[in-house]
């Protein structure tokens, strides 16, 4: 049996943080549709119809806070907001797709 220091060490590790993030509802779905070219809020929402706008907004804020997506505001009327994956998150998403054999997304 591992001692308590292992638990503290594991919970502080980047792998733990990654698995916690990937385990959150719809994070993978959102990343996948952005990777496929759906960059606008409504495009993402339409691509995942079982997800509410509130959940999408919360997940996008989380991904942005973690530095995994970039939010770009286009100053038009009405204001348009575009989301893109960071290079790091593209690499992670590509590996996740490869693991699940989602070939079109990994190319």
Biotite code that builds the C-alpha atoms (Angstrom):
import biotite.structure as struc

atoms = struc.array([
    struc.Atom([0.000, 0.000, 0.000], chain_id="A", res_id=1, res_name="UNK", atom_name="CA", element="C"),
    struc.Atom([1.277, 3.442, -0.926], chain_id="A", res_id=2, res_name="UNK", atom_name="CA", element="C"),
    struc.Atom([1.721, 6.023, 1.781], chain_id="A", res_id=3, res_name="UNK", atom_name="CA", element="C"),
    struc.Atom([-0.145, 9.346, 1.934], chain_id="A", res_id=4, res_name="UNK", atom_name="CA", element="C"),
    struc.Atom([2.735, 11.226, 0.259], chain_id="A", res_id=5, res_name="UNK", atom_name="CA", element="C"),
    struc.Atom([2.043, 9.320, -2.996], chain_id="A", res_id=6, res_name="UNK", atom_name="CA", element="C"),
    struc.Atom([-1.548, 10.588, -3.045], chain_id="A", res_id=7, res_name="UNK", atom_name="CA", element="C"),
    struc.Atom([-0.462, 14.188, -2.568], chain_id="A", res_id=8, res_name="UNK", atom_name="CA", element="C"),
    struc.Atom([2.229, 13.773, -5.223], chain_id="A", res_id=9, res_name="UNK", atom_name="CA", element="C"),
    struc.Atom([-0.225, 12.190, -7.727], chain_id="A", res_id=10, res_name="UNK", atom_name="CA", element="C"),
    struc.Atom([-2.895, 14.871, -7.217], chain_id="A", res_id=11, res_name="UNK", atom_name="CA", element="C"),
    struc.Atom([-0.300, 17.553, -7.917], chain_id="A", res_id=12, res_name="UNK", atom_name="CA", element="C"),
    struc.Atom([0.937, 15.903, -11.105], chain_id="A", res_id=13, res_name="UNK", atom_name="CA", element="C"),
    struc.Atom([0.146, 17.138, -14.621], chain_id="A", res_id=14, res_name="UNK", atom_name="CA", element="C"),
    struc.Atom([-1.246, 13.693, -15.517], chain_id="A", res_id=15, res_name="UNK", atom_name="CA", element="C"),
    struc.Atom([-3.784, 13.879, -12.702], chain_id="A", res_id=16, res_name="UNK", atom_name="CA", element="C"),
    struc.Atom([-4.870, 17.326, -13.884], chain_id="A", res_id=17, res_name="UNK", atom_name="CA", element="C"),
    struc.Atom([-5.139, 16.099, -17.487], chain_id="A", res_id=18, res_name="UNK", atom_name="CA", element="C"),
    struc.Atom([-7.270, 13.086, -16.533], chain_id="A", res_id=19, res_name="UNK", atom_name="CA", element="C"),
    struc.Atom([-9.511, 15.240, -14.351], chain_id="A", res_id=20, res_name="UNK", atom_name="CA", element="C"),
    struc.Atom([-10.009, 17.669, -17.230], chain_id="A", res_id=21, res_name="UNK", atom_name="CA", element="C"),
    struc.Atom([-10.663, 14.943, -19.808], chain_id="A", res_id=22, res_name="UNK", atom_name="CA", element="C"),
    struc.Atom([-13.181, 13.393, -17.426], chain_id="A", res_id=23, res_name="UNK", atom_name="CA", element="C"),
    struc.Atom([-15.333, 16.512, -17.309], chain_id="A", res_id=24, res_name="UNK", atom_name="CA", element="C"),
    struc.Atom([-18.514, 16.183, -19.302], chain_id="A", res_id=25, res_name="UNK", atom_name="CA", element="C"),
    struc.Atom([-18.275, 17.323, -22.936], chain_id="A", res_id=26, res_name="UNK", atom_name="CA", element="C"),
    struc.Atom([-14.618, 18.496, -22.847], chain_id="A", res_id=27, res_name="UNK", atom_name="CA", element="C"),
    struc.Atom([-13.620, 15.923, -25.459], chain_id="A", res_id=28, res_name="UNK", atom_name="CA", element="C"),
    struc.Atom([-16.705, 16.685, -27.580], chain_id="A", res_id=29, res_name="UNK", atom_name="CA", element="C"),
    struc.Atom([-15.919, 20.404, -27.555], chain_id="A", res_id=30, res_name="UNK", atom_name="CA", element="C"),
    struc.Atom([-12.257, 19.856, -28.395], chain_id="A", res_id=31, res_name="UNK", atom_name="CA", element="C"),
    struc.Atom([-13.172, 17.503, -31.219], chain_id="A", res_id=32, res_name="UNK", atom_name="CA", element="C"),
    struc.Atom([-15.623, 19.875, -32.918], chain_id="A", res_id=33, res_name="UNK", atom_name="CA", element="C"),
    struc.Atom([-13.227, 22.816, -32.614], chain_id="A", res_id=34, res_name="UNK", atom_name="CA", element="C"),
    struc.Atom([-10.514, 20.620, -34.132], chain_id="A", res_id=35, res_name="UNK", atom_name="CA", element="C"),
    struc.Atom([-12.931, 19.896, -37.016], chain_id="A", res_id=36, res_name="UNK", atom_name="CA", element="C"),
    struc.Atom([-13.267, 23.626, -37.757], chain_id="A", res_id=37, res_name="UNK", atom_name="CA", element="C"),
    struc.Atom([-16.317, 24.658, -35.726], chain_id="A", res_id=38, res_name="UNK", atom_name="CA", element="C"),
    struc.Atom([-14.854, 27.774, -34.149], chain_id="A", res_id=39, res_name="UNK", atom_name="CA", element="C"),
    struc.Atom([-17.846, 29.961, -33.377], chain_id="A", res_id=40, res_name="UNK", atom_name="CA", element="C"),
    struc.Atom([-19.907, 29.502, -30.216], chain_id="A", res_id=41, res_name="UNK", atom_name="CA", element="C"),
    struc.Atom([-23.131, 28.699, -32.096], chain_id="A", res_id=42, res_name="UNK", atom_name="CA", element="C"),
    struc.Atom([-21.330, 26.302, -34.450], chain_id="A", res_id=43, res_name="UNK", atom_name="CA", element="C"),
    struc.Atom([-19.954, 24.398, -31.471], chain_id="A", res_id=44, res_name="UNK", atom_name="CA", element="C"),
    struc.Atom([-23.345, 24.396, -29.771], chain_id="A", res_id=45, res_name="UNK", atom_name="CA", element="C"),
    struc.Atom([-25.094, 23.177, -32.927], chain_id="A", res_id=46, res_name="UNK", atom_name="CA", element="C"),
    struc.Atom([-22.501, 20.425, -33.388], chain_id="A", res_id=47, res_name="UNK", atom_name="CA", element="C"),
    struc.Atom([-23.244, 19.086, -29.880], chain_id="A", res_id=48, res_name="UNK", atom_name="CA", element="C"),
    struc.Atom([-27.042, 19.450, -29.639], chain_id="A", res_id=49, res_name="UNK", atom_name="CA", element="C"),
    struc.Atom([-27.358, 17.568, -26.325], chain_id="A", res_id=50, res_name="UNK", atom_name="CA", element="C"),
    struc.Atom([-25.295, 20.276, -24.578], chain_id="A", res_id=51, res_name="UNK", atom_name="CA", element="C"),
    struc.Atom([-26.824, 23.464, -23.209], chain_id="A", res_id=52, res_name="UNK", atom_name="CA", element="C"),
    struc.Atom([-25.349, 26.874, -23.951], chain_id="A", res_id=53, res_name="UNK", atom_name="CA", element="C"),
    struc.Atom([-24.606, 27.319, -20.248], chain_id="A", res_id=54, res_name="UNK", atom_name="CA", element="C"),
    struc.Atom([-22.539, 24.121, -20.054], chain_id="A", res_id=55, res_name="UNK", atom_name="CA", element="C"),
    struc.Atom([-20.735, 25.031, -23.274], chain_id="A", res_id=56, res_name="UNK", atom_name="CA", element="C"),
    struc.Atom([-19.923, 28.476, -21.943], chain_id="A", res_id=57, res_name="UNK", atom_name="CA", element="C"),
    struc.Atom([-18.618, 27.033, -18.658], chain_id="A", res_id=58, res_name="UNK", atom_name="CA", element="C"),
    struc.Atom([-16.473, 24.426, -20.420], chain_id="A", res_id=59, res_name="UNK", atom_name="CA", element="C"),
    struc.Atom([-15.039, 26.978, -22.844], chain_id="A", res_id=60, res_name="UNK", atom_name="CA", element="C"),
    struc.Atom([-14.127, 29.234, -19.912], chain_id="A", res_id=61, res_name="UNK", atom_name="CA", element="C"),
    struc.Atom([-12.454, 26.281, -18.168], chain_id="A", res_id=62, res_name="UNK", atom_name="CA", element="C"),
    struc.Atom([-10.449, 25.360, -21.268], chain_id="A", res_id=63, res_name="UNK", atom_name="CA", element="C"),
    struc.Atom([-9.457, 28.991, -21.721], chain_id="A", res_id=64, res_name="UNK", atom_name="CA", element="C"),
    struc.Atom([-8.470, 29.302, -18.053], chain_id="A", res_id=65, res_name="UNK", atom_name="CA", element="C"),
    struc.Atom([-6.287, 26.197, -18.407], chain_id="A", res_id=66, res_name="UNK", atom_name="CA", element="C"),
    struc.Atom([-4.590, 27.735, -21.460], chain_id="A", res_id=67, res_name="UNK", atom_name="CA", element="C"),
    struc.Atom([-5.902, 25.066, -23.829], chain_id="A", res_id=68, res_name="UNK", atom_name="CA", element="C"),
    struc.Atom([-8.056, 27.217, -26.092], chain_id="A", res_id=69, res_name="UNK", atom_name="CA", element="C"),
    struc.Atom([-7.758, 30.790, -27.275], chain_id="A", res_id=70, res_name="UNK", atom_name="CA", element="C"),
    struc.Atom([-10.781, 33.079, -27.368], chain_id="A", res_id=71, res_name="UNK", atom_name="CA", element="C"),
    struc.Atom([-10.717, 35.730, -30.080], chain_id="A", res_id=72, res_name="UNK", atom_name="CA", element="C"),
    struc.Atom([-13.275, 38.534, -30.175], chain_id="A", res_id=73, res_name="UNK", atom_name="CA", element="C"),
    struc.Atom([-14.159, 40.037, -33.546], chain_id="A", res_id=74, res_name="UNK", atom_name="CA", element="C"),
    struc.Atom([-15.493, 43.507, -33.060], chain_id="A", res_id=75, res_name="UNK", atom_name="CA", element="C"),
    struc.Atom([-18.468, 43.415, -35.349], chain_id="A", res_id=76, res_name="UNK", atom_name="CA", element="C"),
    struc.Atom([-22.125, 43.978, -34.712], chain_id="A", res_id=77, res_name="UNK", atom_name="CA", element="C"),
    struc.Atom([-23.082, 41.631, -33.265], chain_id="A", res_id=78, res_name="UNK", atom_name="CA", element="C"),
    struc.Atom([-19.783, 40.718, -31.622], chain_id="A", res_id=79, res_name="UNK", atom_name="CA", element="C"),
    struc.Atom([-18.457, 37.350, -32.782], chain_id="A", res_id=80, res_name="UNK", atom_name="CA", element="C"),
    struc.Atom([-16.307, 35.115, -30.620], chain_id="A", res_id=81, res_name="UNK", atom_name="CA", element="C"),
    struc.Atom([-14.055, 32.495, -32.179], chain_id="A", res_id=82, res_name="UNK", atom_name="CA", element="C"),
    struc.Atom([-12.370, 29.644, -30.305], chain_id="A", res_id=83, res_name="UNK", atom_name="CA", element="C"),
    struc.Atom([-9.207, 27.831, -31.357], chain_id="A", res_id=84, res_name="UNK", atom_name="CA", element="C"),
    struc.Atom([-7.199, 25.074, -29.741], chain_id="A", res_id=85, res_name="UNK", atom_name="CA", element="C"),
    struc.Atom([-3.703, 25.952, -28.570], chain_id="A", res_id=86, res_name="UNK", atom_name="CA", element="C"),
    struc.Atom([-0.837, 23.963, -30.081], chain_id="A", res_id=87, res_name="UNK", atom_name="CA", element="C"),
    struc.Atom([-0.529, 21.984, -26.845], chain_id="A", res_id=88, res_name="UNK", atom_name="CA", element="C"),
    struc.Atom([-4.221, 21.042, -26.793], chain_id="A", res_id=89, res_name="UNK", atom_name="CA", element="C"),
    struc.Atom([-4.113, 20.137, -30.509], chain_id="A", res_id=90, res_name="UNK", atom_name="CA", element="C"),
    struc.Atom([-1.375, 17.618, -29.720], chain_id="A", res_id=91, res_name="UNK", atom_name="CA", element="C"),
    struc.Atom([-3.330, 16.180, -26.791], chain_id="A", res_id=92, res_name="UNK", atom_name="CA", element="C"),
    struc.Atom([-6.570, 16.032, -28.805], chain_id="A", res_id=93, res_name="UNK", atom_name="CA", element="C"),
    struc.Atom([-4.765, 14.330, -31.677], chain_id="A", res_id=94, res_name="UNK", atom_name="CA", element="C"),
    struc.Atom([-3.403, 11.660, -29.309], chain_id="A", res_id=95, res_name="UNK", atom_name="CA", element="C"),
    struc.Atom([-6.834, 11.124, -27.734], chain_id="A", res_id=96, res_name="UNK", atom_name="CA", element="C"),
    struc.Atom([-8.351, 10.699, -31.205], chain_id="A", res_id=97, res_name="UNK", atom_name="CA", element="C"),
    struc.Atom([-5.602, 8.256, -32.147], chain_id="A", res_id=98, res_name="UNK", atom_name="CA", element="C"),
    struc.Atom([-6.300, 6.254, -28.991], chain_id="A", res_id=99, res_name="UNK", atom_name="CA", element="C"),
    struc.Atom([-9.974, 6.036, -29.943], chain_id="A", res_id=100, res_name="UNK", atom_name="CA", element="C"),
    struc.Atom([-9.154, 5.465, -33.606], chain_id="A", res_id=101, res_name="UNK", atom_name="CA", element="C"),
    struc.Atom([-10.866, 8.647, -34.748], chain_id="A", res_id=102, res_name="UNK", atom_name="CA", element="C"),
    struc.Atom([-8.722, 8.892, -37.838], chain_id="A", res_id=103, res_name="UNK", atom_name="CA", element="C"),
    struc.Atom([-10.211, 11.937, -39.567], chain_id="A", res_id=104, res_name="UNK", atom_name="CA", element="C"),
    struc.Atom([-9.568, 14.140, -36.525], chain_id="A", res_id=105, res_name="UNK", atom_name="CA", element="C"),
    struc.Atom([-6.001, 12.956, -36.037], chain_id="A", res_id=106, res_name="UNK", atom_name="CA", element="C"),
    struc.Atom([-4.867, 13.875, -39.552], chain_id="A", res_id=107, res_name="UNK", atom_name="CA", element="C"),
])
